[in-house]
Amino acid sequence: MGNVILCVGSYAETPYYLERSGVRIFCMEELCFFLRENSLLLDPEIMKPELAEWVKLECALPELAKEMKRYLKEKRTINEYVNLIMKGAHYCTESEWKEIDRLITESKNWNSNERMKGRTDYHFQNGKYLYALRAYEALYHDLKQEDPLLAAKVLHNLGTVYAKLFLFEIAASYYKQAYDLGGEKESRQAFLAANRMYRTEQDYVDFIAEQKDHFEDTMELEKKMELLQSEYELSNTKKQLDQILQWKNSQKMTEYYDKLEEMVRIGKEAYRANALDLL
């Protein structure tokens, strides 16, 4: 169950229309939700007198509206303006605001494509892989001629999404395209790593033998793999799986199946939360 949010003001009879996003807002909570979810896409266009007037007339919050107008007159920053709205609606904690503030600051000098990539990166980093997949594909279609270097970064991130979904052969293809377009070492190493994950041992050895220009990268990759294996051996995930296997081997089938069901339930919940973003 999520945290309870205290509703502030009235529910609008006439919604506030955010033209660029095509979104209609009916209350302060919806406004704050929009501002939070679109932190990487906000620009000074959100700072319009019409919004303050809507807050006054439709949400019945004249004091907040007065402060919003004062901020506009004083030419306050977008960070300060959004913070005023969030505080006025009692919408988020101090730590949540710090993250919103960071995202707004990070994106201030971005163009529209960089903003869209930043927003998609944010969803990807928060485990929304299917949403990110569709957004990156659409963004690459728009960028491939206009901005090849940014397009290469999008291709790299597409590879990483597919790798997170354990589709390593597809991931390798995107990493290769990213390296060919942008020439970044990170994409080249990711290409080698994805190949290592989906190929058989002998197939990978044969593949590496053909990569004569990337010998140092392959050696660096092996060191990283050894380090990751060592970290995994000490991880809680490994301990948990060892415990499950121990229960199975010792015929403690109740504990074994209970834990398996719990893990499947958690996995299903994560999948459903991910899939809902696409509806």
C-alpha positions as CSV (number, residue, x, y, z in Angstrom):
1,M,0.0,0.0,0.0
2,G,1.3,3.4,-0.9
3,N,1.6,6.5,1.3
4,V,-1.6,8.5,1.9
5,I,-1.6,11.9,0.1
6,L,-3.7,14.6,1.8
7,C,-5.9,16.2,-0.8
8,V,-5.7,20.0,-1.0
9,G,-8.2,22.4,-2.6
10,S,-11.2,21.7,-4.7
11,Y,-11.7,19.4,-7.7
12,A,-11.9,21.6,-10.8
13,E,-15.0,21.9,-12.9
14,T,-12.8,23.2,-15.7
15,P,-9.5,21.4,-16.1
16,Y,-6.2,23.1,-16.8
17,Y,-4.9,22.0,-20.2
18,L,-1.2,21.4,-20.6
19,E,-0.9,22.0,-24.3
20,R,2.5,20.5,-25.0
21,S,1.7,17.3,-23.2
22,G,-1.9,17.1,-24.1
23,V,-2.9,16.5,-20.5
24,R,-5.9,17.8,-18.6
25,I,-5.4,18.5,-14.9
26,F,-8.4,18.5,-12.5
27,C,-6.8,19.0,-9.1
28,M,-3.6,19.9,-7.2
29,E,-2.7,16.3,-6.7
30,E,-2.8,15.6,-10.5
31,L,-0.8,18.7,-11.1
32,C,1.9,17.6,-8.6
33,F,1.9,14.1,-10.1
34,F,2.4,15.5,-13.5
35,L,5.3,17.8,-12.3
36,R,7.0,14.9,-10.6
37,E,6.6,12.4,-13.4
38,N,7.8,14.9,-16.0
39,S,10.6,16.5,-14.0
40,L,13.0,15.9,-16.9
41,L,10.7,17.6,-19.4
42,L,9.7,20.7,-17.5
43,D,10.7,24.1,-18.9
44,P,9.7,27.7,-18.1
45,E,6.5,27.3,-20.2
46,I,4.9,25.7,-17.1
47,M,5.3,29.1,-15.4
48,K,2.2,30.8,-16.8
49,P,-0.1,33.3,-15.1
50,E,-3.0,31.2,-16.3
51,L,-1.9,28.3,-14.1
52,A,-1.9,30.5,-11.0
53,E,-5.3,31.8,-11.9
54,W,-6.7,28.3,-12.4
55,V,-5.3,27.3,-8.9
56,K,-7.1,30.3,-7.5
57,L,-10.5,29.9,-9.2
58,E,-10.8,26.2,-9.8
59,C,-8.9,24.8,-6.9
60,A,-10.0,27.5,-4.4
61,L,-6.5,28.1,-3.2
62,P,-6.1,31.9,-3.4
63,E,-3.1,32.2,-1.1
64,L,-1.1,29.6,-3.1
65,A,-2.1,31.3,-6.3
66,K,-1.0,34.7,-4.9
67,E,2.4,33.2,-4.1
68,M,2.7,31.7,-7.6
69,K,2.0,35.1,-9.2
70,R,4.6,36.7,-6.9
71,Y,7.2,34.1,-8.0
72,L,6.4,34.9,-11.6
73,K,6.8,38.6,-11.0
74,E,10.1,38.1,-9.2
75,K,11.3,35.7,-12.1
76,R,12.1,32.9,-9.7
77,T,13.6,29.7,-11.1
78,I,11.5,26.8,-12.3
79,N,12.9,24.8,-9.4
80,E,11.6,27.3,-6.9
81,Y,8.2,27.6,-8.7
82,V,7.7,23.8,-8.7
83,N,8.8,23.5,-5.1
84,L,6.2,26.2,-4.1
85,I,3.4,24.1,-5.7
86,M,4.6,20.9,-4.2
87,K,4.8,22.4,-0.7
88,G,1.4,24.1,-1.2
89,A,-0.1,20.8,-2.0
90,H,1.8,18.9,0.8
91,Y,2.6,16.4,-2.0
92,C,6.1,15.0,-1.3
93,T,8.7,14.5,1.4
94,E,11.9,16.4,1.6
95,S,14.0,13.5,0.1
96,E,11.5,13.2,-2.8
97,W,11.7,16.9,-3.5
98,K,15.5,16.7,-3.6
99,E,15.3,14.1,-6.4
100,I,12.7,16.2,-8.3
101,D,14.9,19.3,-7.9
102,R,18.0,17.3,-9.1
103,L,16.1,16.2,-12.3
104,I,14.9,19.7,-13.1
105,T,18.4,21.1,-12.7
106,E,19.9,18.4,-14.8
107,S,17.7,19.0,-17.7
108,K,17.7,22.8,-17.8
109,N,20.0,23.1,-20.8
110,W,18.7,20.1,-22.8
111,N,17.0,20.3,-26.1
112,S,13.7,18.5,-26.7
113,N,15.4,15.2,-27.8
114,E,17.8,15.3,-24.8
115,R,14.8,15.8,-22.5
116,M,13.0,12.9,-24.0
117,K,16.0,10.7,-23.7
118,G,16.5,11.8,-20.1
119,R,12.9,11.0,-19.2
120,T,13.3,7.6,-20.8
121,D,16.6,7.0,-19.0
122,Y,14.8,7.8,-15.7
123,H,12.1,5.2,-16.3
124,F,14.7,2.7,-17.4
125,Q,16.8,3.2,-14.3
126,N,13.6,2.6,-12.2
127,G,12.9,-0.7,-13.8
128,K,10.3,0.3,-16.4
129,Y,12.0,-1.7,-19.1
130,L,9.0,-2.1,-21.5
131,Y,8.1,1.5,-21.4
132,A,11.8,2.4,-22.0
133,L,12.0,0.0,-24.9
134,R,9.2,1.6,-26.8
135,A,10.3,5.2,-26.0
136,Y,13.9,4.5,-27.0
137,E,12.8,3.0,-30.3
138,A,10.6,6.0,-31.1
139,L,13.3,8.4,-30.1
140,Y,16.0,6.6,-32.3
141,H,13.6,6.9,-35.3
142,D,13.6,10.6,-34.9
143,L,17.3,11.0,-34.1
144,K,19.1,8.8,-36.6
145,Q,19.5,11.5,-39.2
146,E,19.2,14.6,-37.0
147,D,21.7,13.8,-34.2
148,P,23.9,10.7,-34.8
149,L,25.8,10.9,-31.5
150,L,22.7,11.1,-29.4
151,A,21.2,8.3,-31.6
152,A,24.2,6.2,-30.7
153,K,23.5,6.7,-27.0
154,V,19.9,5.7,-27.5
155,L,21.1,2.5,-29.4
156,H,23.4,1.7,-26.5
157,N,20.6,2.1,-24.0
158,L,18.3,-0.1,-26.2
159,G,21.0,-2.7,-26.0
160,T,21.0,-2.4,-22.2
161,V,17.2,-2.8,-22.0
162,Y,17.4,-6.0,-24.0
163,A,20.2,-7.2,-21.9
164,K,18.1,-6.6,-18.7
165,L,15.4,-8.7,-20.4
166,F,18.0,-11.5,-21.0
167,L,17.8,-11.1,-24.7
168,F,21.5,-10.9,-25.1
169,E,21.8,-11.6,-28.9
170,I,19.5,-8.7,-29.7
171,A,21.4,-6.6,-27.1
172,A,24.6,-7.4,-28.9
173,S,23.2,-6.2,-32.2
174,Y,22.2,-2.8,-30.7
175,Y,25.5,-2.4,-28.9
176,K,27.3,-3.0,-32.3
177,Q,25.2,-0.4,-34.0
178,A,25.9,2.0,-31.2
179,Y,29.6,1.5,-31.5
180,D,29.6,1.8,-35.3
181,L,27.7,5.1,-35.0
182,G,29.3,6.7,-31.9
183,G,32.6,4.9,-31.5
184,E,32.3,4.8,-27.7
185,K,34.5,2.2,-25.8
186,E,31.6,1.5,-23.5
187,S,29.4,0.3,-26.4
188,R,32.2,-1.9,-27.7
189,Q,32.8,-3.5,-24.4
190,A,29.0,-4.0,-23.9
191,F,28.9,-5.7,-27.4
192,L,31.6,-8.1,-26.3
193,A,29.9,-8.8,-23.0
194,A,26.5,-9.5,-24.7
195,N,28.2,-12.0,-27.0
196,R,29.8,-13.7,-24.1
197,M,26.4,-14.1,-22.4
198,Y,24.5,-15.7,-25.3
199,R,27.2,-17.8,-27.1
200,T,28.4,-21.2,-26.1
201,E,31.9,-21.3,-24.7
202,Q,33.6,-22.6,-27.9
203,D,31.5,-20.3,-30.0
204,Y,32.6,-17.3,-27.9
205,V,36.3,-18.4,-28.1
206,D,36.0,-18.5,-31.9
207,F,34.2,-15.1,-31.9
208,I,37.0,-13.5,-29.8
209,A,39.7,-14.9,-32.1
210,E,38.2,-12.8,-34.8
211,Q,38.2,-9.7,-32.7
212,K,42.0,-9.1,-33.0
213,D,41.6,-5.3,-32.6
214,H,39.8,-5.7,-29.3
215,F,42.2,-8.0,-27.4
216,E,42.6,-5.5,-24.5
217,D,38.8,-5.1,-24.2
218,T,38.3,-8.9,-24.0
219,M,40.9,-9.1,-21.2
220,E,39.3,-6.3,-19.3
221,L,35.9,-7.9,-19.7
222,E,37.2,-11.2,-18.2
223,K,38.4,-9.3,-15.2
224,K,35.1,-7.7,-14.8
225,M,33.3,-11.0,-15.1
226,E,35.5,-12.5,-12.4
227,L,34.8,-9.6,-10.1
228,L,31.0,-9.9,-10.7
229,Q,31.1,-13.6,-10.0
230,S,32.9,-13.0,-6.7
231,E,30.4,-10.4,-5.7
232,Y,27.5,-12.8,-6.6
233,E,29.0,-15.5,-4.5
234,L,28.7,-13.2,-1.5
235,S,25.3,-11.8,-2.4
236,N,22.0,-12.3,-0.6
237,T,20.6,-13.7,-3.8
238,K,23.1,-16.5,-3.9
239,K,22.5,-17.3,-0.2
240,Q,18.8,-17.4,-0.8
241,L,19.1,-19.7,-3.8
242,D,21.5,-22.0,-1.9
243,Q,18.9,-22.2,0.9
244,I,16.2,-23.1,-1.5
245,L,18.3,-25.8,-3.0
246,Q,19.3,-27.1,0.4
247,W,15.6,-27.4,1.4
248,K,14.9,-29.4,-1.8
249,N,17.9,-31.7,-1.3
250,S,16.9,-32.4,2.3
251,Q,13.2,-33.1,1.3
252,K,11.9,-30.0,3.2
253,M,9.4,-29.5,0.4
254,T,7.0,-27.2,2.3
255,E,9.7,-24.6,2.8
256,Y,11.0,-25.2,-0.7
257,Y,7.6,-24.6,-2.4
258,D,6.6,-21.7,-0.1
259,K,9.8,-19.9,-1.0
260,L,9.4,-20.6,-4.7
261,E,5.8,-19.3,-4.6
262,E,7.0,-16.2,-2.9
263,M,9.6,-15.5,-5.5
264,V,7.2,-16.1,-8.3
265,R,4.6,-13.8,-6.7
266,I,7.2,-11.0,-6.4
267,G,8.2,-11.5,-10.0
268,K,4.6,-11.4,-11.2
269,E,3.9,-8.2,-9.2
270,A,7.0,-6.5,-10.7
271,Y,5.9,-7.6,-14.2
272,R,2.4,-6.3,-13.7
273,A,3.7,-3.0,-12.4
274,N,5.9,-2.8,-15.5
275,A,3.1,-3.7,-18.0
276,L,0.7,-1.2,-16.5
277,D,2.9,1.6,-17.9
278,L,2.0,0.5,-21.4
279,L,-1.8,0.7,-21.0
